[in-house]
Amino acid sequence: QVQLVESGGGLVQAGGSLRLSCAASGRAFNRQAMAWFRQAPGKEREFVAAITWSLSSTYYTDSVKGRFTISRDNAKNTVYLQMNMMEPEDTAAYYCATTSFFSIDYQNPSGYSSWGQGTQVTVSS
């Protein structure tokens, strides 16, 4: 089991930037694929970005491509989400998650076994 703790959320104006961090504890972090999801009030949890452990391949939902960057530092057991050119539609609680079985269905939250507690991101217009 991997324990995850997110940080870095806050209030930012449209066009601004934030960087989220997700610190992991537990064994074999470097064998986990990591992902960020977000959930706005009244909406389902949606996939944002993912990064594999082996080749650090990255995946993004269309709405954040070119604006968000996911990265990982296995030495620090941490995954990051750099968010630039933020929009009010990015407002949500952001969660990091991990899985040992990264598959073609990587956008489905049910495929992830461990979750953080979430960090709130609010983008004002």
C-alpha positions, 0 to 999 in steps of 0.5 A, spaced: 500 500 500 502 507 498 500 513 502 499 519 498 499 526 501 497 532 496 499 539 497 500 546 493 493 548 492 490 554 493 487 560 490 489 563 483 487 568 478 485 566 471 492 565 467 496 564 473 500 558 475 500 553 481 504 547 482 501 541 486 505 536 489 504 529 491 508 525 496 508 518 497 510 513 502 511 506 502 515 501 498 515 500 491 513 507 489 518 507 483 514 501 480 507 505 480 504 509 475 501 516 478 495 520 476 492 526 477 484 527 478 480 532 479 472 533 482 468 539 481 462 540 486 456 536 483 461 533 478 464 526 477 471 525 478 475 526 472 482 524 469 487 530 468 494 527 467 498 520 468 505 518 468 508 511 468 514 509 472 518 505 467 519 510 461 515 516 464 510 516 459 505 522 460 498 522 458 493 528 459 486 530 458 485 534 452 482 540 456 489 541 459 494 539 454 499 544 453 497 548 459 499 542 465 505 538 466 506 532 470 512 529 472 515 525 477 522 525 482 523 517 484 528 519 489 523 524 492 517 519 492 514 525 489 509 527 483 508 534 481 503 537 476 505 544 474 499 548 472 499 554 467 495 558 464 489 556 468 482 557 467 476 558 472 474 551 469 480 548 472 477 549 479 476 543 483 479 538 488 485 535 485 487 528 487 493 524 486 492 516 485 497 510 484 496 504 480 501 498 479 497 496 473 497 501 468 492 499 462 489 502 456 483 504 461 488 509 465 482 514 465 478 510 469 478 512 477 476 505 479 483 502 476 487 506 481 488 503 488 491 508 493 488 516 493 490 522 497 486 526 501 485 532 495 487 539 495 483 544 493 484 549 487 480 555 485 481 559 479 478 566 479 476 570 473 
